[in-house]
Amino acid sequence: MGAMKFRPWLLLMLAPAALLYLVLFVYPFIQTFISSFTSWNGITAPVFVGIANYVALFNDSVLMSGILRVLIWAVLAVIVKVGLGLVFAAMLKDRIRGYKFFTSVFFFPVVISSSAMSLIFSLMYDKDIGIINQTLRIVGLGFLQQSWLSNPTTAFYAAIAVPIYQDIGFFMIIFLAALQDIPAEYYESARIDGANAFQIFFRVTVPLSLGSIRVCVILAVTSAFKTFDYIFLLTAGGPGTSSQVPATWMYQQTFQAFKYGYGDAIAMLIFALSIAVSAVVVGSGSIGRIRGAKDMVTQ
């Protein structure tokens, strides 16, 4: 085999994509970062205020409550989206009868737009005609009927149930691809040793899918931190502020209260939290690999 050679002219092929990335991501990011240190109403000239916006973040009770909600959202997303995605993938990896049908059914919600999905669930949540309340009444649980999106206790959880449900099929496809790379010999050996399906899942499938699990956890967590559309379309952060998350609060502060500098500071906080959580997940995987290598050396 010949040695790979670097050809400078190939960089020209990357120029269009690099230019788009600089214009559509890097430049707006830098502009947002600079603007976060200013006070600006979108009309008059920006006024530099130093770290005042960032200090105000920690005195904003609505934002702090929103961060707590998004952390709950992230945990539920990991448990439900990643967990069920892996379980469904493990069930379908052997291409059981109806494989194509079930794969299509699970993945179908992924291709539906967030606005269409929000409209569908807003009808399902309706107090009078919604299928959820209708089903509860039919099965004798009518006392649980309520206005799911108008109740401060249930509005947030009803809203986040939509993107969590919608993304299960996406994670299932990722895991299906990963499970195809696991040699069948591992499963055959486990069955010969008398392992049942439960033991095979936790002692073979899960350990050999840790790389994919780690990627999916990062995707689920960062998605929870930055998602705006579902909360905005279903509850708009209400009733009151009971379902506000940082992304919707950023929108309201920026485009409704005209506090552009403060809104940009919230955006930078969302970015920092997403990076921090991703770093923790990646770091935990690196530590696990180091410990595994040490165990092999000591043995």
N, C-alpha and C positions, 0 to 999 in steps of 0.2 A: 504493500500500500504506500502511496506517495504521501509525503508530509503536507499538512495543510498550510497554505500560504495566505498571508493577509494581503488583500488587494484594496488599496485605498479608494479606488474608484467605486467600490461597492457601497461606500458610505453615502454616495449620491442617491442610492436607492432608498436609504433610510431618511433622507432629508425631508420629504413631504410629511411623513408621519411625525418626525421630530419637531418640525415647524408647527404642526397642529397641536402637538402636546405642549409646546412652549406657549402658544397663543391661548389655548383653551384651558390649560391647567396651571402651568407654572406662573405665568403673568397674573392671572386672577388671584392665585394663592398669595403671591407677594403683595398685591394690591390690597387684599383683604387683611393681611397681617399688618400692613402699615396703617390702614384705616382703623384697625382695632384700638389704636392709641390716640384716636381723635374723637371729638364730639362734632357730629355732622347731621343736619336734618335733611340733607338732600338738595337744599336750595342755596343756603349761604355757604361761605367758604369754611372748610373744615378747620377746627381749632384743636391743636395738640394738647392732650390732657394727661399724657404719660400713662401710668398704669391704673388710672382711676377707674376705667371700665372693668379691668380685671379684679380690682378690689370690690367693685360693686357686684360682681358675679357671686361672691361668697356671702353677700348680704341679701341676695335675691331668694326669698323663700320659695317662690314658684319654680325657679330654676333648680334649686336644690331638691325639691320634691320631684321634679321632672327627672333628674338624674337618678334618684332612687327608683322611680318607675321604670326607667330604661334599663337599669341593672336587673330588676325583676324580669323584664321583658327578655333580656339576654339569657338569663338562666332558663326561663321557660322555652326559649327558642332552641337552646342547646339540648335540653331534655327531650322536647317533642320533635323538632325538625331533624336534628342529628340522630337522636335515638330511634325514632320510627323509620327514618330513612335507611338506617343500617339494618333494622329488623326486616323491613320489606325487601331490601336488597338480598339479604340472606335467604329469605323465603323464595325469591325468584331466581336466584343465581343458577339453579340446576335446570332452568327452563321447564318448569312444570307445565302441565296442561293449562292452557289459557294464559300463557306467559305474555303474549303480545297484547291480549285484551287488558290484563291487569296493569301492565306497564303503561299502556295508553291512558287508562283510567286514572292512575296515580299521577301521571305527568300532565294530563290535560289542564288542570288549574294553573300550571306554570305559564302557559302561553296566553292566558287571559289577562288583559290590562288591569292595573290596580283600580282604575275608575269603574270598570265594568264589575269587577269583583266586589268592590265596595257597595255598588248599587244593589247587586244580588243579595248581599248580606244585610243591607239596610232593610230590604223587604222581608228577609227571614227573621230579623229582629223585631219587626213591627208588632206592637202590642195587640192589635186587633186581628190582623190578617196574616201575621208571620207564622211560618211553619213550626218554629220552635215552640211558641206558646200554644199553638194548635195541638202539637204532639204531646205537650205536657198535660193539656186538658184531657186528651183521649186516654192517656195511660193513668189517669187518676191523680196527677200531680199538679192540678190546676192552681194550687196555692203558691206555686213557684212562678206563675206567670207575672211578668212585669215589663216595663219599658226598658229594655236592656241598654239602649244607648242614651237614655235620659236619666238613668239612675246613677248618681255619683259613685255608688259602690261597685257597680258592674260595668260602667261605660268603658273604662280603660281596658279591662280584660276582654270585653266583647270586641273591642276594636282590634286588639293585637292578635286575637284568635284568627283573624282573616289572613294576615301575611304568614303567620305560623303554619296554618293549614295549606296555604297556597304553595309554600316552598318545600313541603315534604317530598314531593315528586322530584324536584331538582336535586336534592341531596341523595335521594334514592338512586338516581342515574349515576351520580358520582361514585357512590359505593358499588353499584353494579359493575362499573368499569374496573374499580379496584379489586373486587373479589374475583374477577376473571384471571387476575395475575397470581392468585394463590394456587400453588400446585395441588391437584386433586389427591396426591399421595398423602398429604397431611390429614385430610378428611378420612381417607380410607384407613390410615393407621389408627386414628381416633376411634373409628367404628369397630375395628378389630379388637382394640383394647377395651371395648364395652362401654364407650362413652355414649351418653344419650344426646338428643338434639340440643338440650339446654347447655350441657357441658361443652359440646363442640362449639357452640356459639361463643361462649365466654372464654374458652381456653384455646381456640384456634382462630375463629373469625375475628374477634375483637383485637387480640394481640397483633395479628398480622395485618390489621387495617389501621393501626395507630397513625400512620402518616396521613392517610386520607381523613381520619377522624379529626386530626389536628387542623387540617386545612378547612374542613367543614365547620369546626368550632369557631375559627377566625371569621369565616364568612357570616355565620349566624350572629355572632356578637357585633361585628361592625355594622351589619345590616340593621340590627336593633338600634344602635346608636344614631344612625343617620337617617332612618326611615321617617318620612314626613307625610307622604301622600295619604296613607290609610287613616291616620289620626285626623288629618285635616278634612278628609272627605266624609268620615263617619261621625266625628264628634266636634271637630274644630277646636279641640282642647277642652271642651266642656263636658258636662254642665259645670259652669263656673270655671275652675282650673283643675278639675278632678282628673282630667286625662291629658294634661299638658306634658309634653316631653321637650327636651332641649331644642329639637328641630322646629317644632311648631311655635315654641316661645321665641326662638330666633326670628322666625317669619313675622310674628306679630310685633315684636319690638322694632324690626327693621322697616316693614312696609305699612304698618298701621299706626305705630307710635312715632315713626320717623326718627328713630334712634339708630342711625346707620352704624355709628362707631360701636355702640354697645352690642348691636346684632352681630357685627363682625367679631367681636370678642367672644360671643357665645359660639360662633362658628369655629373659632380657633380652639375653644375648649372641647367641642365635640371631636375635632380632629385629634387633639392631644389624648383624649380618653380612648379613642379608637386605637391609636398607635400604642398606647400603654398596655391595653388589654391584649392586643396582638403580640406585643413583645413578651408579655408574661406567658402566653400560650406557647409561643415558639421557644422561649427560654426553658419552660418546663420540659419540653420535648428534648432539648439538648442535654439537660441535666439527666434525664432518663437514659439517654444513649450513653453518656459518660459513665453512669453507674453500672449500666449493663456491660460495658467494656471492662470496667474494673473487676466485676464479678467473674467475667470469663478469664481474666488474667490470674486472679487469685485461685481459680479452680485448676 
